[in-house]
Amino acid sequence: MPYTTNEDLPLSVRTHLPPHAQDIYREAFNHAHDHYPEADEGRIHRIAWAAVKRVYEKIAGQWVRREVWDRHP
């Protein structure tokens, strides 16, 4: 089920990720949901988390934006 707003995201996403990371998660989830309709929801959530981890990393329990030079092209 695609997410319309960040408020629709699972509680685990809303309470742990900053707003921009939530946007990334929602957009990646919705994109994967549209492009892989046969995939189970668990796989789609893993795709969304992978998208977040390209831009954010967890340091000392907090999700922070990666430095520009840490990002892969």
PDB file of N, CA, C and O in Angstrom:
ATOM      1  N   MET A   1       0.843  -1.178   0.000  1.00  0.00           N
ATOM      2  CA  MET A   1       0.000   0.000   0.000  1.00  0.00           C
ATOM      3  C   MET A   1       0.886   1.238   0.000  1.00  0.00           C
ATOM      4  O   MET A   1       1.663   1.419   0.937  1.00  0.00           O
ATOM      5  N   PRO A   2       0.801   2.090  -1.004  1.00  0.00           N
ATOM      6  CA  PRO A   2       1.597   3.311  -1.059  1.00  0.00           C
ATOM      7  C   PRO A   2       1.219   4.267   0.076  1.00  0.00           C
ATOM      8  O   PRO A   2       0.113   4.216   0.614  1.00  0.00           O
ATOM      9  N   TYR A   3       2.155   5.125   0.415  1.00  0.00           N
ATOM     10  CA  TYR A   3       1.939   6.101   1.487  1.00  0.00           C
ATOM     11  C   TYR A   3       1.733   7.478   0.872  1.00  0.00           C
ATOM     12  O   TYR A   3       2.548   7.934   0.070  1.00  0.00           O
ATOM     13  N   THR A   4       0.649   8.137   1.247  1.00  0.00           N
ATOM     14  CA  THR A   4       0.326   9.460   0.718  1.00  0.00           C
ATOM     15  C   THR A   4       1.152  10.543   1.396  1.00  0.00           C
ATOM     16  O   THR A   4       1.672  11.441   0.734  1.00  0.00           O
ATOM     17  N   THR A   5       1.271  10.458   2.714  1.00  0.00           N
ATOM     18  CA  THR A   5       2.017  11.461   3.482  1.00  0.00           C
ATOM     19  C   THR A   5       2.946  10.747   4.456  1.00  0.00           C
ATOM     20  O   THR A   5       2.837   9.540   4.668  1.00  0.00           O
ATOM     21  N   ASN A   6       3.859  11.511   5.043  1.00  0.00           N
ATOM     22  CA  ASN A   6       4.758  10.931   6.035  1.00  0.00           C
ATOM     23  C   ASN A   6       4.003  10.466   7.280  1.00  0.00           C
ATOM     24  O   ASN A   6       4.456   9.555   7.973  1.00  0.00           O
ATOM     25  N   GLU A   7       2.885  11.070   7.562  1.00  0.00           N
ATOM     26  CA  GLU A   7       2.082  10.652   8.710  1.00  0.00           C
ATOM     27  C   GLU A   7       1.517   9.245   8.526  1.00  0.00           C
ATOM     28  O   GLU A   7       1.139   8.593   9.499  1.00  0.00           O
ATOM     29  N   ASP A   8       1.459   8.784   7.291  1.00  0.00           N
ATOM     30  CA  ASP A   8       0.957   7.441   6.991  1.00  0.00           C
ATOM     31  C   ASP A   8       2.027   6.365   7.150  1.00  0.00           C
ATOM     32  O   ASP A   8       1.709   5.176   7.167  1.00  0.00           O
ATOM     33  N   LEU A   9       3.296   6.771   7.266  1.00  0.00           N
ATOM     34  CA  LEU A   9       4.393   5.818   7.367  1.00  0.00           C
ATOM     35  C   LEU A   9       4.288   5.005   8.657  1.00  0.00           C
ATOM     36  O   LEU A   9       3.637   5.433   9.610  1.00  0.00           O
ATOM     37  N   PRO A  10       4.925   3.839   8.689  1.00  0.00           N
ATOM     38  CA  PRO A  10       4.930   3.051   9.923  1.00  0.00           C
ATOM     39  C   PRO A  10       5.546   3.852  11.073  1.00  0.00           C
ATOM     40  O   PRO A  10       6.425   4.686  10.856  1.00  0.00           O
ATOM     41  N   LEU A  11       5.087   3.596  12.270  1.00  0.00           N
ATOM     42  CA  LEU A  11       5.564   4.301  13.454  1.00  0.00           C
ATOM     43  C   LEU A  11       7.082   4.199  13.591  1.00  0.00           C
ATOM     44  O   LEU A  11       7.737   5.165  13.982  1.00  0.00           O
ATOM     45  N   SER A  12       7.638   3.039  13.273  1.00  0.00           N
ATOM     46  CA  SER A  12       9.085   2.860  13.395  1.00  0.00           C
ATOM     47  C   SER A  12       9.860   3.795  12.486  1.00  0.00           C
ATOM     48  O   SER A  12      10.985   4.177  12.810  1.00  0.00           O
ATOM     49  N   VAL A  13       9.288   4.166  11.368  1.00  0.00           N
ATOM     50  CA  VAL A  13       9.936   5.099  10.450  1.00  0.00           C
ATOM     51  C   VAL A  13       9.746   6.524  10.950  1.00  0.00           C
ATOM     52  O   VAL A  13      10.701   7.300  10.997  1.00  0.00           O
ATOM     53  N   ARG A  14       8.530   6.869  11.319  1.00  0.00           N
ATOM     54  CA  ARG A  14       8.223   8.236  11.758  1.00  0.00           C
ATOM     55  C   ARG A  14       8.983   8.636  13.012  1.00  0.00           C
ATOM     56  O   ARG A  14       9.414   9.783  13.133  1.00  0.00           O
ATOM     57  N   THR A  15       9.154   7.713  13.941  1.00  0.00           N
ATOM     58  CA  THR A  15       9.777   8.081  15.212  1.00  0.00           C
ATOM     59  C   THR A  15      11.299   8.057  15.164  1.00  0.00           C
ATOM     60  O   THR A  15      11.942   8.609  16.057  1.00  0.00           O
ATOM     61  N   HIS A  16      11.891   7.436  14.155  1.00  0.00           N
ATOM     62  CA  HIS A  16      13.342   7.317  14.109  1.00  0.00           C
ATOM     63  C   HIS A  16      14.015   8.202  13.070  1.00  0.00           C
ATOM     64  O   HIS A  16      15.162   8.606  13.256  1.00  0.00           O
ATOM     65  N   LEU A  17      13.328   8.507  11.991  1.00  0.00           N
ATOM     66  CA  LEU A  17      13.964   9.252  10.898  1.00  0.00           C
ATOM     67  C   LEU A  17      13.575  10.726  10.917  1.00  0.00           C
ATOM     68  O   LEU A  17      12.436  11.064  11.240  1.00  0.00           O
ATOM     69  N   PRO A  18      14.517  11.608  10.571  1.00  0.00           N
ATOM     70  CA  PRO A  18      14.169  13.021  10.413  1.00  0.00           C
ATOM     71  C   PRO A  18      13.228  13.206   9.220  1.00  0.00           C
ATOM     72  O   PRO A  18      13.136  12.320   8.370  1.00  0.00           O
ATOM     73  N   PRO A  19      12.533  14.334   9.143  1.00  0.00           N
ATOM     74  CA  PRO A  19      11.536  14.534   8.077  1.00  0.00           C
ATOM     75  C   PRO A  19      12.065  14.301   6.658  1.00  0.00           C
ATOM     76  O   PRO A  19      11.378  13.666   5.857  1.00  0.00           O
ATOM     77  N   HIS A  20      13.250  14.787   6.324  1.00  0.00           N
ATOM     78  CA  HIS A  20      13.767  14.589   4.975  1.00  0.00           C
ATOM     79  C   HIS A  20      13.991  13.107   4.686  1.00  0.00           C
ATOM     80  O   HIS A  20      13.704  12.642   3.582  1.00  0.00           O
ATOM     81  N   ALA A  21      14.494  12.369   5.656  1.00  0.00           N
ATOM     82  CA  ALA A  21      14.700  10.927   5.482  1.00  0.00           C
ATOM     83  C   ALA A  21      13.354  10.214   5.329  1.00  0.00           C
ATOM     84  O   ALA A  21      13.249   9.233   4.593  1.00  0.00           O
ATOM     85  N   GLN A  22      12.335  10.705   6.020  1.00  0.00           N
ATOM     86  CA  GLN A  22      10.996  10.134   5.854  1.00  0.00           C
ATOM     87  C   GLN A  22      10.499  10.350   4.430  1.00  0.00           C
ATOM     88  O   GLN A  22       9.876   9.464   3.845  1.00  0.00           O
ATOM     89  N   ASP A  23      10.776  11.528   3.873  1.00  0.00           N
ATOM     90  CA  ASP A  23      10.398  11.799   2.478  1.00  0.00           C
ATOM     91  C   ASP A  23      11.070  10.797   1.542  1.00  0.00           C
ATOM     92  O   ASP A  23      10.430  10.247   0.645  1.00  0.00           O
ATOM     93  N   ILE A  24      12.368  10.565   1.760  1.00  0.00           N
ATOM     94  CA  ILE A  24      13.110   9.616   0.934  1.00  0.00           C
ATOM     95  C   ILE A  24      12.497   8.228   1.051  1.00  0.00           C
ATOM     96  O   ILE A  24      12.292   7.546   0.046  1.00  0.00           O
ATOM     97  N   TYR A  25      12.207   7.813   2.276  1.00  0.00           N
ATOM     98  CA  TYR A  25      11.632   6.489   2.520  1.00  0.00           C
ATOM     99  C   TYR A  25      10.296   6.349   1.794  1.00  0.00           C
ATOM    100  O   TYR A  25      10.058   5.366   1.093  1.00  0.00           O
ATOM    101  N   ARG A  26       9.428   7.347   1.973  1.00  0.00           N
ATOM    102  CA  ARG A  26       8.082   7.291   1.367  1.00  0.00           C
ATOM    103  C   ARG A  26       8.173   7.231  -0.149  1.00  0.00           C
ATOM    104  O   ARG A  26       7.498   6.416  -0.779  1.00  0.00           O
ATOM    105  N   GLU A  27       9.004   8.090  -0.743  1.00  0.00           N
ATOM    106  CA  GLU A  27       9.122   8.120  -2.191  1.00  0.00           C
ATOM    107  C   GLU A  27       9.719   6.820  -2.737  1.00  0.00           C
ATOM    108  O   GLU A  27       9.270   6.309  -3.763  1.00  0.00           O
ATOM    109  N   ALA A  28      10.721   6.295  -2.053  1.00  0.00           N
ATOM    110  CA  ALA A  28      11.332   5.036  -2.495  1.00  0.00           C
ATOM    111  C   ALA A  28      10.349   3.878  -2.348  1.00  0.00           C
ATOM    112  O   ALA A  28      10.259   3.024  -3.231  1.00  0.00           O
ATOM    113  N   PHE A  29       9.616   3.844  -1.242  1.00  0.00           N
ATOM    114  CA  PHE A  29       8.630   2.789  -1.034  1.00  0.00           C
ATOM    115  C   PHE A  29       7.577   2.838  -2.136  1.00  0.00           C
ATOM    116  O   PHE A  29       7.263   1.818  -2.749  1.00  0.00           O
ATOM    117  N   ASN A  30       7.033   4.030  -2.384  1.00  0.00           N
ATOM    118  CA  ASN A  30       5.976   4.159  -3.395  1.00  0.00           C
ATOM    119  C   ASN A  30       6.487   3.788  -4.786  1.00  0.00           C
ATOM    120  O   ASN A  30       5.782   3.137  -5.557  1.00  0.00           O
ATOM    121  N   HIS A  31       7.706   4.202  -5.104  1.00  0.00           N
ATOM    122  CA  HIS A  31       8.286   3.866  -6.401  1.00  0.00           C
ATOM    123  C   HIS A  31       8.455   2.347  -6.536  1.00  0.00           C
ATOM    124  O   HIS A  31       8.079   1.764  -7.553  1.00  0.00           O
ATOM    125  N   ALA A  32       9.017   1.722  -5.514  1.00  0.00           N
ATOM    126  CA  ALA A  32       9.214   0.270  -5.556  1.00  0.00           C
ATOM    127  C   ALA A  32       7.874  -0.454  -5.622  1.00  0.00           C
ATOM    128  O   ALA A  32       7.742  -1.453  -6.328  1.00  0.00           O
ATOM    129  N   HIS A  33       6.895   0.038  -4.903  1.00  0.00           N
ATOM    130  CA  HIS A  33       5.564  -0.572  -4.910  1.00  0.00           C
ATOM    131  C   HIS A  33       4.964  -0.545  -6.317  1.00  0.00           C
ATOM    132  O   HIS A  33       4.337  -1.509  -6.755  1.00  0.00           O
ATOM    133  N   ASP A  34       5.165   0.574  -7.016  1.00  0.00           N
ATOM    134  CA  ASP A  34       4.634   0.712  -8.377  1.00  0.00           C
ATOM    135  C   ASP A  34       5.390  -0.146  -9.385  1.00  0.00           C
ATOM    136  O   ASP A  34       4.794  -0.689 -10.315  1.00  0.00           O
ATOM    137  N   HIS A  35       6.705  -0.267  -9.199  1.00  0.00           N
ATOM    138  CA  HIS A  35       7.530  -0.957 -10.189  1.00  0.00           C
ATOM    139  C   HIS A  35       7.714  -2.445  -9.930  1.00  0.00           C
ATOM    140  O   HIS A  35       8.109  -3.186 -10.830  1.00  0.00           O
ATOM    141  N   TYR A  36       7.436  -2.883  -8.727  1.00  0.00           N
ATOM    142  CA  TYR A  36       7.562  -4.310  -8.382  1.00  0.00           C
ATOM    143  C   TYR A  36       6.266  -4.797  -7.727  1.00  0.00           C
ATOM    144  O   TYR A  36       6.267  -5.175  -6.556  1.00  0.00           O
ATOM    145  N   PRO A  37       5.170  -4.790  -8.477  1.00  0.00           N
ATOM    146  CA  PRO A  37       3.881  -5.155  -7.877  1.00  0.00           C
ATOM    147  C   PRO A  37       3.838  -6.586  -7.350  1.00  0.00           C
ATOM    148  O   PRO A  37       3.020  -6.903  -6.486  1.00  0.00           O
ATOM    149  N   GLU A  38       4.715  -7.453  -7.865  1.00  0.00           N
ATOM    150  CA  GLU A  38       4.718  -8.841  -7.404  1.00  0.00           C
ATOM    151  C   GLU A  38       5.527  -9.030  -6.130  1.00  0.00           C
ATOM    152  O   GLU A  38       5.464 -10.091  -5.510  1.00  0.00           O
ATOM    153  N   ALA A  39       6.290  -8.009  -5.731  1.00  0.00           N
ATOM    154  CA  ALA A  39       7.162  -8.126  -4.549  1.00  0.00           C
ATOM    155  C   ALA A  39       6.336  -8.099  -3.267  1.00  0.00           C
ATOM    156  O   ALA A  39       5.309  -7.426  -3.181  1.00  0.00           O
ATOM    157  N   ASP A  40       6.812  -8.846  -2.277  1.00  0.00           N
ATOM    158  CA  ASP A  40       6.123  -8.794  -0.987  1.00  0.00           C
ATOM    159  C   ASP A  40       6.480  -7.469  -0.302  1.00  0.00           C
ATOM    160  O   ASP A  40       7.490  -6.845  -0.627  1.00  0.00           O
ATOM    161  N   GLU A  41       5.652  -7.057   0.633  1.00  0.00           N
ATOM    162  CA  GLU A  41       5.826  -5.762   1.278  1.00  0.00           C
ATOM    163  C   GLU A  41       7.151  -5.665   2.032  1.00  0.00           C
ATOM    164  O   GLU A  41       7.728  -4.582   2.123  1.00  0.00           O
ATOM    165  N   GLY A  42       7.634  -6.773   2.568  1.00  0.00           N
ATOM    166  CA  GLY A  42       8.914  -6.763   3.270  1.00  0.00           C
ATOM    167  C   GLY A  42      10.048  -6.339   2.360  1.00  0.00           C
ATOM    168  O   GLY A  42      10.918  -5.564   2.758  1.00  0.00           O
ATOM    169  N   ARG A  43      10.037  -6.844   1.142  1.00  0.00           N
ATOM    170  CA  ARG A  43      11.081  -6.465   0.173  1.00  0.00           C
ATOM    171  C   ARG A  43      10.989  -4.989  -0.155  1.00  0.00           C
ATOM    172  O   ARG A  43      12.012  -4.313  -0.266  1.00  0.00           O
ATOM    173  N   ILE A  44       9.787  -4.486  -0.310  1.00  0.00           N
ATOM    174  CA  ILE A  44       9.601  -3.076  -0.636  1.00  0.00           C
ATOM    175  C   ILE A  44      10.100  -2.194   0.509  1.00  0.00           C
ATOM    176  O   ILE A  44      10.703  -1.149   0.263  1.00  0.00           O
ATOM    177  N   HIS A  45       9.858  -2.599   1.746  1.00  0.00           N
ATOM    178  CA  HIS A  45      10.382  -1.841   2.893  1.00  0.00           C
ATOM    179  C   HIS A  45      11.912  -1.867   2.897  1.00  0.00           C
ATOM    180  O   HIS A  45      12.539  -0.857   3.217  1.00  0.00           O
ATOM    181  N   ARG A  46      12.519  -2.994   2.552  1.00  0.00           N
ATOM    182  CA  ARG A  46      13.986  -3.073   2.508  1.00  0.00           C
ATOM    183  C   ARG A  46      14.550  -2.142   1.435  1.00  0.00           C
ATOM    184  O   ARG A  46      15.591  -1.517   1.638  1.00  0.00           O
ATOM    185  N   ILE A  47      13.874  -2.049   0.312  1.00  0.00           N
ATOM    186  CA  ILE A  47      14.291  -1.125  -0.749  1.00  0.00           C
ATOM    187  C   ILE A  47      14.230   0.315  -0.234  1.00  0.00           C
ATOM    188  O   ILE A  47      15.142   1.104  -0.479  1.00  0.00           O
ATOM    189  N   ALA A  48      13.165   0.649   0.472  1.00  0.00           N
ATOM    190  CA  ALA A  48      13.016   2.005   1.007  1.00  0.00           C
ATOM    191  C   ALA A  48      14.106   2.321   2.030  1.00  0.00           C
ATOM    192  O   ALA A  48      14.670   3.415   2.019  1.00  0.00           O
ATOM    193  N   TRP A  49      14.405   1.361   2.921  1.00  0.00           N
ATOM    194  CA  TRP A  49      15.474   1.574   3.903  1.00  0.00           C
ATOM    195  C   TRP A  49      16.811   1.749   3.201  1.00  0.00           C
ATOM    196  O   TRP A  49      17.619   2.574   3.627  1.00  0.00           O
ATOM    197  N   ALA A  50      17.065   0.997   2.138  1.00  0.00           N
ATOM    198  CA  ALA A  50      18.325   1.131   1.395  1.00  0.00           C
ATOM    199  C   ALA A  50      18.457   2.534   0.807  1.00  0.00           C
ATOM    200  O   ALA A  50      19.552   3.097   0.788  1.00  0.00           O
ATOM    201  N   ALA A  51      17.361   3.094   0.332  1.00  0.00           N
ATOM    202  CA  ALA A  51      17.386   4.451  -0.216  1.00  0.00           C
ATOM    203  C   ALA A  51      17.745   5.461   0.879  1.00  0.00           C
ATOM    204  O   ALA A  51      18.524   6.385   0.644  1.00  0.00           O
ATOM    205  N   VAL A  52      17.185   5.284   2.052  1.00  0.00           N
ATOM    206  CA  VAL A  52      17.498   6.177   3.176  1.00  0.00           C
ATOM    207  C   VAL A  52      18.982   6.071   3.517  1.00  0.00           C
ATOM    208  O   VAL A  52      19.644   7.085   3.738  1.00  0.00           O
ATOM    209  N   LYS A  53      19.499   4.854   3.561  1.00  0.00           N
ATOM    210  CA  LYS A  53      20.886   4.637   3.975  1.00  0.00           C
ATOM    211  C   LYS A  53      21.905   5.172   2.980  1.00  0.00           C
ATOM    212  O   LYS A  53      23.080   5.312   3.316  1.00  0.00           O
ATOM    213  N   ARG A  54      21.475   5.469   1.769  1.00  0.00           N
ATOM    214  CA  ARG A  54      22.391   6.102   0.798  1.00  0.00           C
ATOM    215  C   ARG A  54      22.653   7.558   1.174  1.00  0.00           C
ATOM    216  O   ARG A  54      23.702   8.104   0.832  1.00  0.00           O
ATOM    217  N   VAL A  55      21.715   8.188   1.872  1.00  0.00           N
ATOM    218  CA  VAL A  55      21.816   9.609   2.199  1.00  0.00           C
ATOM    219  C   VAL A  55      22.052   9.837   3.695  1.00  0.00           C
ATOM    220  O   VAL A  55      22.673  10.826   4.084  1.00  0.00           O
ATOM    221  N   TYR A  56      21.562   8.932   4.519  1.00  0.00           N
ATOM    222  CA  TYR A  56      21.664   9.064   5.980  1.00  0.00           C
ATOM    223  C   TYR A  56      22.402   7.872   6.570  1.00  0.00           C
ATOM    224  O   TYR A  56      22.425   6.779   6.005  1.00  0.00           O
ATOM    225  N   GLU A  57      23.007   8.125   7.735  1.00  0.00           N
ATOM    226  CA  GLU A  57      23.631   7.040   8.491  1.00  0.00           C
ATOM    227  C   GLU A  57      23.273   7.221   9.956  1.00  0.00           C
ATOM    228  O   GLU A  57      22.993   8.328  10.415  1.00  0.00           O
ATOM    229  N   LYS A  58      23.288   6.120  10.670  1.00  0.00           N
ATOM    230  CA  LYS A  58      22.945   6.159  12.083  1.00  0.00           C
ATOM    231  C   LYS A  58      24.228   6.281  12.894  1.00  0.00           C
ATOM    232  O   LYS A  58      25.094   5.407  12.841  1.00  0.00           O
ATOM    233  N   ILE A  59      24.341   7.366  13.638  1.00  0.00           N
ATOM    234  CA  ILE A  59      25.504   7.618  14.479  1.00  0.00           C
ATOM    235  C   ILE A  59      25.007   7.876  15.896  1.00  0.00           C
ATOM    236  O   ILE A  59      24.197   8.771  16.138  1.00  0.00           O
ATOM    237  N   ALA A  60      25.507   7.079  16.816  1.00  0.00           N
ATOM    238  CA  ALA A  60      25.130   7.211  18.235  1.00  0.00           C
ATOM    239  C   ALA A  60      23.612   7.237  18.408  1.00  0.00           C
ATOM    240  O   ALA A  60      23.074   8.017  19.193  1.00  0.00           O
ATOM    241  N   GLY A  61      22.940   6.373  17.661  1.00  0.00           N
ATOM    242  CA  GLY A  61      21.496   6.240  17.802  1.00  0.00           C
ATOM    243  C   GLY A  61      20.667   7.277  17.061  1.00  0.00           C
ATOM    244  O   GLY A  61      19.439   7.249  17.141  1.00  0.00           O
ATOM    245  N   GLN A  62      21.310   8.192  16.342  1.00  0.00           N
ATOM    246  CA  GLN A  62      20.599   9.235  15.608  1.00  0.00           C
ATOM    247  C   GLN A  62      20.878   9.114  14.120  1.00  0.00           C
ATOM    248  O   GLN A  62      22.014   8.860  13.720  1.00  0.00           O
ATOM    249  N   TRP A  63      19.850   9.294  13.296  1.00  0.00           N
ATOM    250  CA  TRP A  63      20.031   9.296  11.853  1.00  0.00           C
ATOM    251  C   TRP A  63      20.471  10.689  11.432  1.00  0.00           C
ATOM    252  O   TRP A  63      19.764  11.671  11.658  1.00  0.00           O
ATOM    253  N   VAL A  64      21.654  10.764  10.815  1.00  0.00           N
ATOM    254  CA  VAL A  64      22.202  12.040  10.365  1.00  0.00           C
ATOM    255  C   VAL A  64      22.559  11.942   8.884  1.00  0.00           C
ATOM    256  O   VAL A  64      22.871  10.871   8.364  1.00  0.00           O
ATOM    257  N   ARG A  65      22.502  13.076   8.239  1.00  0.00           N
ATOM    258  CA  ARG A  65      22.811  13.119   6.804  1.00  0.00           C
ATOM    259  C   ARG A  65      24.294  12.845   6.603  1.00  0.00           C
ATOM    260  O   ARG A  65      25.138  13.387   7.317  1.00  0.00           O
ATOM    261  N   ARG A  66      24.604  12.004   5.630  1.00  0.00           N
ATOM    262  CA  ARG A  66      25.995  11.694   5.306  1.00  0.00           C
ATOM    263  C   ARG A  66      26.681  12.923   4.737  1.00  0.00           C
ATOM    264  O   ARG A  66      26.045  13.795   4.144  1.00  0.00           O
ATOM    265  N   GLU A  67      27.977  12.973   4.927  1.00  0.00           N
ATOM    266  CA  GLU A  67      28.760  14.045   4.312  1.00  0.00           C
ATOM    267  C   GLU A  67      28.742  13.848   2.800  1.00  0.00           C
ATOM    268  O   GLU A  67      28.602  12.720   2.327  1.00  0.00           O
ATOM    269  N   VAL A  68      28.877  14.895   2.061  1.00  0.00           N
ATOM    270  CA  VAL A  68      28.813  14.851   0.599  1.00  0.00           C
ATOM    271  C   VAL A  68      29.840  13.873   0.045  1.00  0.00           C
ATOM    272  O   VAL A  68      29.525  13.111  -0.869  1.00  0.00           O
ATOM    273  N   TRP A  69      31.045  13.875   0.570  1.00  0.00           N
ATOM    274  CA  TRP A  69      32.103  13.012   0.020  1.00  0.00           C
ATOM    275  C   TRP A  69      31.903  11.549   0.353  1.00  0.00           C
ATOM    276  O   TRP A  69      32.595  10.700  -0.210  1.00  0.00           O
ATOM    277  N   ASP A  70      30.977  11.219   1.251  1.00  0.00           N
ATOM    278  CA  ASP A  70      30.682   9.825   1.585  1.00  0.00           C
ATOM    279  C   ASP A  70      29.687   9.200   0.612  1.00  0.00           C
ATOM    280  O   ASP A  70      29.566   7.976   0.562  1.00  0.00           O
ATOM    281  N   ARG A  71      28.979  10.012  -0.158  1.00  0.00           N
ATOM    282  CA  ARG A  71      27.946   9.489  -1.030  1.00  0.00           C
ATOM    283  C   ARG A  71      28.537   8.828  -2.260  1.00  0.00           C
ATOM    284  O   ARG A  71      29.533   9.284  -2.821  1.00  0.00           O
ATOM    285  N   HIS A  72      27.904   7.751  -2.658  1.00  0.00           N
ATOM    286  CA  HIS A  72      28.318   7.064  -3.875  1.00  0.00           C
ATOM    287  C   HIS A  72      27.614   7.708  -5.055  1.00  0.00           C
ATOM    288  O   HIS A  72      26.465   8.130  -4.925  1.00  0.00           O
ATOM    289  N   PRO A  73      28.271   7.794  -6.203  1.00  0.00           N
ATOM    290  CA  PRO A  73      27.635   8.424  -7.386  1.00  0.00           C
ATOM    291  C   PRO A  73      26.443   7.641  -7.880  1.00  0.00           C
ATOM    292  O   PRO A  73      25.806   8.036  -8.856  1.00  0.00           O
TER     293      PRO A  73
END
